[in-house]
Amino acid sequence: MFNQIFGQISPPPALSQGYGGLTGAGGGLVGFFNNVLKLVILVAGLFALINFIFAGYAIMTAGAEPEKLSKASNKIWYAILGLVIIVTSFTIASLVGWIVFHDSNAILQLKIFGPGT
C-alpha cells in the first residue's frame, strides 16, 4: 500500500554501501566500535606521553626534595603501567580479530571508516 502511494524509497548511495563502504561483518556496529577502540587507544597513548613529559619536568625541577622526586617517579611508573595496559588491549583486540574474523588486523586497521568513505 505504501509503495503505491510513495513509490520505492531507497537510501542515498553513500549509505547503501554500509558503514565505510563495508557490508556484513566489517560494517555497521563493528566498524563503529573499531573506530571507538582506536580513538580510546590513541587518547590513552597521548595521555601516557604527556605524563612522561610532565614527570620528566618534575624530576628536573625537584632538586633534592624527596617528596617531589617520589611523586614524579610514581607518575612515570603509572605512565608505564598505562602503556602496558594499552599494549595488552592491542593484543586482546588482535586475538579477538583472529578468532572472529580470521584476521588479526581486522580490528586494528589503521583506516578510519565513516559513512560513504
Backbone as a ProteinNet text record, in pm:
[ID]
protein_1_A
[PRIMARY]
MFNQIFGQISPPPALSQGYGGLTGAGGGLVGFFNNVLKLVILVAGLFALINFIFAGYAIMTAGAEPEKLSKASNKIWYAILGLVIIVTSFTIASLVGWIVFHDSNAILQLKIFGPGT
[TERTIARY]
80.3	0	85.9	190.7	276.8	359	392.5	465.5	382.8	253.5	167.4	156.9	161.4	148.2	281.2	388.4	516.1	614.9	593.4	689.4	802	901.8	1015.5	1108.9	1136.8	1227.6	1355.5	1466.8	1596.4	1688.4	1784	1874.2	1968.1	2026.8	2123.5	2239.9	2306.9	2414.8	2524.5	2557.9	2664.2	2624.1	2498.5	2454.6	2421.1	2393.5	2358.6	2481.6	2600.1	2722.5	2755.8	2687.6	2720.5	2814.9	2856.8	2946.1	3085.3	3129.6	3261.9	3273.7	3165.1	3170.5	3178.6	3168.3	3176.9	3038.1	3014.6	2888.9	2919.6	2824	2842.5	2916.8	3014	3083.3	3172.1	3217	3307.8	3238.8	3109.4	3040.4	2950.7	2872.8	2775.6	2839	2788.8	2837.1	2982.1	3025.8	3164.4	3258.9	3229.6	3312.5	3309.2	3192.7	3180.3	3263.6	3250.5	3327.5	3476.2	3511.4	3650.2	3704.9	3628.4	3670.5	3679.4	3584.3	3585.6	3708	3739.2	3855.5	3983.6	3996.4	4116	4128.4	4016.9	4020.2	4060.4	4007.6	4041.7	4189.7	4241.8	4383.2	4471.7	4433.1	4509.7	4512.2	4397.7	4391.5	4473.3	4467	4543.6	4693.5	4737.3	4879	4925.9	4845.4	4881.5	4885	4792.4	4790.7	4917	4959.8	5082.4	5203.5	5209.7	5321.3	5326.4	5211.1	5206.4	5249.2	5208.5	5251.5	5402.1	5463.7	5608.8	5677	5625.5	5686.4	5675.2	5557.1	5540	5620	5628	5704.9	5854.2	5901.3	6041.7	6072.3	5982.5	5999.3	5997.4	5910	5902.4	6030.6	6090.7	6216.6	6328.1	6329.8	6435.2	6423.5	6302.7	6283.9	6270.6	6274.9	6255.7	6375.6	6491.5	6610.5	6637.1	6654.7	6686.1	6566.5	6449.6	6331.1	6278.9	6289.3	6250	6100.9	6016.4	5872.8	5837.9	5896.4	5870.8	5928	6045.8	6104.1	6017.2	5962.9	5876.2	5749.2	5688.4	5567.8	5597	5710.3	5744.9	5774.3	5844.4	5872.2	5745.1	5652.5	5522.9	5448.5	5456.4	5392.1	5450.8	5581.4	5646.8	5600.4	5594.7	5550.2	5405	5321.9	5182.3	5170.1	5254.9	5253.7	5299.6	5400.3	5446.4	5335.3	5268.2	5155.6	5046.6	5018.6	4920.1	4960.2	5088.5	5135.5	5125.5	5151.8	5135.6	4989.4	4898.7	4756.5	4719.8	4776.3	4749.4	4798.6	4920.1	4975.2	4890.1	4845.4	4759.3	4627.3	4573.1	4447.6	4468.7	4584.1	4615.3	4620.7	4684.8	4695.6	4558.6	4474.9	4340.3	4258.6	4268.9	4195.5	4243.3	4372.8	4426.6	4375.7	4373.1	4323.2	4175.2	4096.8	3953.6	3933.7	4012.6	4005.3	4039.6	4139.1	4177.9	4068.5	4009.9	3907.2	3779.7	3737.1	3609.3	3620.3	3722.8	3733.1	3843	3920.1	4034.3	4137	4147.5	4245.4	4282.7	4408.3	4448	4446.8	4443.2	4444.2	4304.6	4202.7	4067	4018.1	4046.9	4001.9	4103.6	4229.1	4335.4	4373.7	4287	4318.1	4341.9	4430.7	4460	4363.7	4280.8	4185.3	4063.6	4028.4	3911.2	3795.2	3689.3	3574.4	3472.2	3400	3290	3183.6	3068	2962.6	3005.1	2997.2	3024.6	3170	3263.4	3404.9	3455.7
-117.9	0	126.1	129.3	246.9	260.9	147.7	152.9	223.4	200.7	264.3	414.3	455.3	597.5	670.6	616.4	686.9	638.2	522.5	465.6	395	349.5	279.3	380.9	362.9	451.5	374.5	427.4	363.8	464.1	415.1	505.6	575.9	687.1	754.6	661.5	682.4	591.6	576.8	684	675	583.6	582	498.8	356.3	335	199.8	109.3	168.4	87.2	30	71.9	28.7	128.6	99.8	190.5	183.6	291.5	295.2	209.7	184.3	100.8	-46.8	-82.2	-221.8	-273.7	-395.5	-459.7	-587.1	-642.8	-768.2	-746.1	-834.9	-832.6	-710.5	-647	-534.1	-401	-394.9	-266.6	-252.8	-148.8	-128	-106.4	-176.8	-158.7	-200.9	-301.1	-345.9	-234.8	-169.1	-57.2	58.3	84.9	193.7	163.8	42.7	8.8	0.2	-33.7	-31.4	110.4	208.4	348.1	392	351.9	390.3	330.6	204.8	139.8	211.5	247.2	319.3	454.4	523.4	654.2	642.7	545.1	526.6	492.9	406.7	370	489.7	568.3	687.5	788	813.8	908.8	857.3	728.2	671.6	683.8	659.5	674.3	817.7	911.4	1052.8	1095.2	1045	1076	1023.9	903.2	847.7	930.6	972.7	1055.3	1188	1251.2	1377.9	1357.1	1245.1	1216.1	1197.1	1130.8	1116.7	1252.9	1340.8	1473	1551.6	1554.4	1628.8	1566.8	1434.8	1369.7	1397.8	1396.6	1430.6	1573.7	1663.9	1803.1	1814.9	1739.4	1742.9	1689.9	1588.4	1535.1	1638.3	1704.9	1804.8	1923.3	1961.4	2079.2	2044.3	1915.4	1876.3	1911.5	1912.8	1940	1823.1	1852.7	1747.5	1715.6	1756.3	1729.5	1588.5	1499.1	1359.4	1341.3	1427.3	1411.9	1438.9	1543.2	1574.1	1466.1	1414.8	1305.7	1181.1	1151.9	1035.3	1049.6	1169.5	1191.3	1178.1	1233.5	1226.7	1083.3	1008.6	869	785.9	816.9	748.3	777.8	903.5	938.5	857.6	840	761.8	617.3	559.9	421.4	404.5	502.6	494.8	507.6	589.8	602	471.3	408.3	278.1	174.1	174.2	81.6	107.2	233.5	266.8	214.7	228	175.7	23.7	-41.7	-187.9	-225.2	-149.3	-175.2	-153	-49.5	-23.6	-139.4	-186.2	-298.8	-423.8	-444.9	-560.1	-548.6	-427.4	-411.5	-436.3	-394.7	-427.1	-578.3	-647.4	-792.7	-858.5	-814.1	-871.3	-842	-717.9	-683.4	-767.7	-793.5	-878.1	-1021.3	-1073.3	-1209.5	-1220.6	-1121.3	-1123.5	-1114.2	-1029.3	-1020.4	-1151.9	-1220.9	-1350.3	-1454.6	-1456	-1555.7	-1529.4	-1403.2	-1371.7	-1360.8	-1289.4	-1260.1	-1338.7	-1418.9	-1492.1	-1396.8	-1278.9	-1178.7	-1100.4	-1110.9	-1045.1	-893.5	-841	-696.5	-641.4	-722.4	-678.8	-565.4	-570.4	-466.4	-352.2	-381.7	-282.5	-213.4	-216.4	-149.7	-2.1	57.8	199.5	288.5	231.3	310.6	340.1	467.3	507.8	518.6	446	442.5	546.1	595.2	685.5	660.9	715.4	693.9	742.6	655.7	691.3	696.4	652.9	655.7	518.2
0	0	0	85.8	90.6	-37.2	-99.6	-226.3	-333.7	-333.3	-432.5	-408.4	-282.2	-250.4	-267.6	-207.8	-204.8	-311.5	-366.6	-460.8	-386.5	-459	-399.2	-334.3	-208.9	-135.5	-108.1	-154.7	-130	-61.6	16.2	87.3	-10.7	31.5	-54	-87.2	-200.5	-240.3	-134.9	-64.8	35.8	150.6	187.6	299.4	257.5	131.1	88.5	82.6	87.5	85.1	221.7	324.5	459.5	522.9	640.1	712.6	652.2	590.7	530.6	406.8	338.9	220.4	251	377	416.9	448.5	412.4	446.4	521.9	583.9	655.8	786.5	815.9	944.9	960.7	852.5	865.4	876.1	856.6	858	978.9	979	1085.1	1219.9	1320.3	1456.1	1473.2	1398.2	1410	1367.3	1257.1	1212.9	1310.1	1365.9	1464.1	1588.1	1643	1762.3	1731.8	1608.2	1566.5	1578.8	1533	1544	1689.6	1771.9	1912.9	1981.8	1953	2012.4	1973	1846.1	1800.7	1868.5	1883.4	1947.2	2094.2	2164.2	2305.5	2320.5	2235.4	2242.6	2209.7	2111.7	2076	2190.9	2251.5	2362.8	2481.4	2509.1	2620.2	2595.2	2473.2	2440.4	2452.1	2404.2	2417.2	2563.7	2643.2	2785.4	2854.2	2818.7	2876.6	2834.8	2709.2	2662.6	2738.2	2755.6	2828.7	2973.7	3034.5	3170.8	3178.6	3080.4	3077.8	3073	2988.7	2974.3	3104.5	3165.1	3290.1	3404.6	3409.4	3515.3	3497.9	3374.2	3350	3390.8	3359.9	3400.3	3553.2	3618.3	3764.5	3827	3767.2	3819.1	3802.1	3686.5	3662.6	3758	3793.3	3879	4027.1	4063.1	4203.1	4289.6	4233.3	4313.8	4406.5	4533.6	4630.6	4719.9	4680	4762.5	4734.4	4834	4811.2	4782.3	4838.4	4815.2	4669	4611.8	4470.8	4379	4414.2	4334.6	4340.7	4455.9	4472.3	4388.6	4391.9	4312.2	4162.8	4119.9	3977.8	3935	4019.1	3982.4	3981.7	4071	4068.2	3938.5	3892.9	3765.9	3651.2	3652.6	3546	3552	3670.6	3683.3	3639.7	3672	3629.6	3478.6	3418	3272.3	3207.6	3266.3	3214.5	3228.4	3342.3	3362.2	3258.8	3230.4	3127.9	2991	2957.2	2828.6	2822.5	2934.7	2939.4	2915.4	2973	2951.5	2804.9	2741.9	2601.1	2514.8	2541.4	2463.9	2484.8	2607.4	2635.5	2559.8	2551.6	2477.6	2328.1	2274.3	2135	2115.4	2209.4	2198.4	2204.1	2296.2	2307	2181.9	2130.5	2008.6	1890.9	1885.1	1778.1	1790.5	1912.8	1932.7	1898.8	1940.2	1908	1757.1	1690.9	1545	1478.1	1532.1	1473.9	1495.6	1615.3	1646.3	1565.9	1558.6	1495.5	1344.1	1294.9	1151.6	1079.8	1152	1097	1036.1	1094.9	1054	1178.8	1221.3	1345.5	1334.7	1215.8	1196.1	1167.3	1177	1141.5	1230.2	1357.7	1448.5	1453.7	1426.4	1441.6	1311.4	1212.6	1087	1112.3	1034.9	1054.2	979	892.8	816.6	903.7	913.8	989.7	892.2	920.2	831.2	873.1	776.3	801.6	697.2	714	615.3	477.6	380.6	241.7	203	290.9	254.1	223.2
[MASK]
+++++++++++++++++++++++++++++++++++++++++++++++++++++++++++++++++++++++++++++++++++++++++++++++++++++++++++++++++++++

